[in-house]
Amino acid sequence: MTTPSEADYYDMRGHRVPALSPTDIDFIAGRICKIFKLSRRSFSAQNIGMFINDLEENGIFIDSIENDEWMMEDIARAMVDPQKGFIYMPEWMYEKLNRSDPEAVRIFLHELGHIFLCHRAMLHFSDTKGILEEDSEWQADEFADSIIRKLKLKAPSAQLELKFF
């Protein structure tokens, strides 16, 4: 009798989507950088608005929700509807993005990853256990991190995780 491998126990953080390798995601991130002519300066406080305008001209919109109306505080700092091309975030996050805050930029790139990687929940009724490369959240993280590396953007500081026993 064989014992299950570690991959047999992977728990999805997001929707299960067609698998993409880190190499595939890196290639797509590179293409997006070329298409939008992105550079490190594109994410400066002076220029990020132009990138957001370019996205809107291409059917990708950011909807800034009033802070007191943002009902997802405990769930997410931003959300996306990939099919509609809408990214939703509270005003405070949108303001941080426009100041080029590294955490806000990474969250924004993560949400863009869902759009550019064409995420749609497709494999929910599969008989097989999901793998890391099929996790939409992992893929979006890889997309964001790939662009951060390619453009040598400032990475957000690591979050401290408090564990209560």
Helices and strands as residue ranges (DSSP letters): G 6-9, H 22-35, G 40-43, H 48-57, E 61-65, G 67-69, E 79-81, E 86-90, H 91-98, H 102-116, G 132-134, H 136-150
